[in-house]
Amino acid sequence: MGYALCSAAFTAAVVFGAVAGPALAFDLPPAFSVPLVRAGLAIAGVLFAVRVVSVLPRFQRSGQPSQPGRTRPDS
């Protein structure tokens, strides 16, 4: 679960930086900077949720591992 959250946070931060970075780094007019920051937040939030949901099922615990050599179910 920790891996899913950390990788999702990293991925969302990179995407937010790529989308909203120019608006934060340069002095752009509000007509450009506000939509860029909002789009970056929206895309990063959706990507965070998608990444967590896609990673968690991969690490589900399975049932009892098989035990070779045992022939009776109650042994």
Summary of the structure (lengths in Angstrom):
residues: 75
radius of gyration: 21.8
end to end distance: 33.7
largest distance: 75.0
contacts: 169
relative contact order: 0.17
helix: 72%
strand: 0%
